[in-house]
Amino acid sequence: MQKVYRSIRRVSQLDIPVLITGESGSGKELVAHAIHNESPRRSGPFHAVNTGALTPDLIASELFGHEKGAFTGATAAKKGVFEIADGGTLFLDEIGTMGLDNQVDLLRVIESQTFTRVGGTTPIRSNVRILAAANTDLRQMVREKRFRADLYYRLSVFPLPLPPLRKRRADIPILAEFFRQEYASQYNHEVRGFDERAIRQLRSYGWPGNVRELSNVVLRLVVSATEPMITEGDVAEALYETAVLVDAEPDPGDREAPLSAVTSAVGAAAQVETAPESTSEATQVIAGRTIEEVERELIEATLRRTGGNRTKAARLLGISRKSLYNKVKSYEIDD
């Protein structure tokens, strides 16, 4: 992230296009705002357009505006963001969703700095700086003829990739504390901080939704808190209730990276024993053993792998947390 900050400071002073890439929720629009706020255009307008939320016809109207009567429902003339953002910055999010026809129109505006409203004939000049963002691999889309190569090169004069949150785990406690303070103040909740095990739980999660997901989870923790300190149990409950995606693949170089699924060591529930002296934690299926014995060993091994975290263990085992709790109690497992 220090490299990202240095890049922001450097490119903000250069009036050139920037292509910000990264997974959803990694903070691409925040970076775009930072570039604008540090640039000579800071006193001008900043407008963001999510092209992924618009149909091809609406994209043209949103970008370039339209004249009265240009299409059904166009009861009055309307300025587009290229006109409104004149002298400032235009941020085009999810640029990879834009159709090829719209890409041609966008390329023409970037090259000529002029456009016409939909249904109009009068050329309009526009002096805007283009910042674009994508959560897909535009280079692959170019190879597949789904994104114009000439537009890609125009937009990626200065590429700025953002690392996902799981690649910068040291930032998680800092960001979580920032969001805690912000939401505790905003909602007037007496929440003083996270205990050590809660922070460990936050750091061990894969955060497929990145910073946006972390912000939402901390908001949930703050507004639902009943004690001054947020505990590991609170975090586990919030993650269990809100997580909708499987943890992203861990960084091989990250010692604290989470398990992304039932790993080969624990998930080999159907593995046949071939080496009796094996030191693997894998649960081994041997003829003559009962299902209950194998299931108990698998649960114990999974709990060891997750450090006793029952929420994560339930997710890895593919059962509900309640079912895991019942099995732990039934088998009298000490985790």
N, C-alpha and C positions, 0 to 999 in steps of 0.2 A: 504493500500500500504506500510505503514511502516513495517508491518509484512512480506510482500513480500520481501522488501529490506533486512530485517534481515535474512530471509531464504536464499536469494541469497548469502549474505556474508558468511553464515555458510556452505552451501552445496558446494560452489565453491572450498573450500579447501579439500573436501572429494572426492576421485576419484571413485564415484559411479554413477549409472544411475539416471537420474531425469526425471520425467514425468510432463510436464507443460500442464495444462489444462485451457481452457477458450474459450470464444466465438471468432469467427473470428474477427480479427482486434484489439484484446485486447493487443497485444504486446508480443506474445509468443516467436517469433524469437529474439526480442530485449533482452528478459530475457535470452535466450540461449547464445547470444553474451556476455551478462554481466557475466554470470557464467564462460564462457570460459576465458574472459579477466581478471577475478579475480583468476583464478585457476593456479596451478603449470604448466599447459599445455599451458599457454598464449603465449609462444614463438613458439608453434607448430601450424599447420594449423587448420582452422575451415572450415568445409564444411557442407552446408545445402542441403538437398534433400527433395523436396515436393513429397512425394509418391503418393499423390492424383492426380498428373498430369501425372503419368506414367502407362502404361499397365503392367500386370504381367511380361511379357517377358523383357520389358525395365527396370523394377525395378531390376531384377536379373543382367542385364548387367550394370546398373548404380551403383549398390552396389558392385558387385564382379568383374566387368570387363569381358572381353571375349577374347578368342584366335582367331587368324585369321582363317576364314572359319567356325567358330562356328555356323553361321546361314547366311542366304542370306543377303548380304550387309556388312558382317563383313570382309572387305578387309584387315584389319590390326588388330593386337592385341591392346587391350585397357585396361588400368588400371581402376578399379572401385574406388569408394570413400573410401572404407575400406582400400585400398592400399594407395591411395593418402593422406588420413588423418592420416596415421600412426604417432603416437606420439602426436596427437592432439585430436580434438573433432569432432564428427559427429552428426549433428542435423537432426533428421528424423521428418519432419512435416507431419501433417494429417495421423498419423500412423494408425488410425482407418479405413482407406480406403484400407489398404494392404490385399490382399487375403490370405486365409489360407495356401496355398502352400508356398508363400513368407514368411509368418510368421514362418513356420517350418525352412526355410533356415536361417532366421535372428536369431532365437533362437539358432540354432546350432553354429553360429558364435560367439554369445555372450558367450555361455558356453565354447567353445573350443578355442576361439580367433584364429581360423584358418578357411580358406575358400579356395575354388578353383574357378578359373575363369570359366565362361560359356564355355563349350567345352574343358576345360583343365583337367588335372589329378594331377598336382603338388600342394600340399598344400602350402598355403601362410599364414604366421603369421601376425596378425594385432593387434596393441596396440592402440586402440582408446577408448575414453570415449563416451558413448551413451547418448545423450539428445533427448528425444522424446516429441512430442506435439500432442494434440488431441483437437478438438472442439466438440467431441461427448462423450457420457458417455460410456467409455470402459467397466465399470463394467456391465452395462446393455447388452452390446454386448457380454460379456463373458457368461452371463446368457442365452443369445439367441444363443449361440454356433457360433457366428460370429467372435469372437476373442478368441485366445487361452489363457486359464487361466495361463498356465506356462509362456507364454511370457509377459502377463500383470504383473505378480508378479516380473519378471525380470526387466521390465522397470520402475515399480513404486516403486523402493526402497525408493525414496524420492519424494512423490507427491507434486507438487507446483501449487495450483489453483490460477488463476488470476481473480480478480473481474471485471465485466463489467463496462464501464465508467458511466453508470447510477447509479451504486452503490457507486460512489465516486465523486459526483458532485462538491465538493470543489476543485477537481483537474482541472476541465474544464477551469476556467479562467487562471490558471497557464500554462496549456498545450497550450491553444489558443494563449497566449502571446508569448510562446516559438516558436510556429510555425509562428506567425506573424513576429517576428524578423528574423527568419531564411529565410522565403520567401521574405520579404521586401529587405533583403540584397542580396539574390540570384538573384532576378529579378530587383533589383535597382529601387524599387517603393517607393515613399514617402508616407508611411502609418505609422502614429505615434501610433495608438492604437485603442481600442474599447471604445465607450461611454458606460455609465452605463446601458442603456436599451438594448444595443447590448449584453452585458455580461449576462444580465438577460434572454435574448432570447436564448442564447447558453446554459445556465444552465437548461432551461425549456424543452429542446428537449431530446428525449429518446435515441439518438445515437445508433441505432441498429447495425451500423457498427463500433462502439467503436472508439478507438483512431485513427485508419486508416481513418475512415469517418471524424472525426474532422480535421485531418490533410488536407484531400482533400478539405473540405469546407473552411478552412482558406486560403488555396492556391487560391481557386477560389475568395475569398473575396479580397485578396491582389492584384492579377493580374487584377481584374476588377474594383478596387477602383478608383474613380475620385476625392475624397476628402481625406484630411489627416486623418480623423477619420472615422472608420467603425461604421455605425449606425444600429439601430434595423431594419430599412427597408432593409438595405443591407443584414443582416443576414437572415431575413424572405425570401427575394428573393432567396438567395443561397440555403436555405433549401428546398424551394418550387421546385426549379429547379433540385436539385440533389437527394432528398430523394426518395428512391424506396421501402422502407419497412415501415410498420406500426410501430409506436413507441412501444418499448418493454414495457412489464408490469411494472408499477411503483413500487418502493420499498415502502411498506406500512409505513415504518418508516421515509420516506423522505418527508418532508413538501413541498419541491419544485418539487416533482416528477410530470412529465407531465401527462396529460390525454392520455390514450393509445387508446381510441376510444370514441364514443359517450357514456358517462357514463349513469348509470341508471337514474340519475337526469335529464340530458338533453336529453338523447336519447329515452325517453319514449314518443315519438311523438304520439303513438297510445294508450297511457294509458287513460283509462276511469276514470273520476273523481268519487271518492267514498267518499272523505272527503273534503267538501267545505272549511273548515278552514285550510286545509293542508298548511304548510309553505314550502313544497318542491318547487324547481325551475322547476320541470317537467312541460312541456307543456301539457295541458290537453285538450282532445277532448270532446266536449260537443255538442250534437245534436242542430242544429240551428246556430252554428258558421260557418263562411266561411273558406275555405281553406286558403285564404289570411291572415285572423286573426291568425289562428294556425301557419302558416308559419312565420309570423312576430314575434310571441312570441318565437318560437323555435330559430330563428336567434338571437333575443335579449338575450335569456337565454344562448345560446352558446357563444356569444360575452362576456357576463358577466363572464362565466366560464373561458374563455381564456384571460381575462384581456384586451379585445379589440384587441387581436391578430387575424387579419383577415385571415392570411395564415393558422394558426392552426384551426380556426373556419371552414374555407372552407373544410379542410381535414376531420374534425370530422363530418361535415354535408354531406360529400360525393358529393360535387359539386366543380366546378372549382372556383378559386379565382375571376376570372372575373365575373362569375355568381353571386357570393356573393356580390361583389362590386355593381353590377347592382341592386340587390335586396335591399341592404342597401340604395341606392340612391332612388329607387322607393318607398320604405316604409318610407323614411325620418327618418331612425333610427339614433339616436345619440349614437355612441359607444365611 
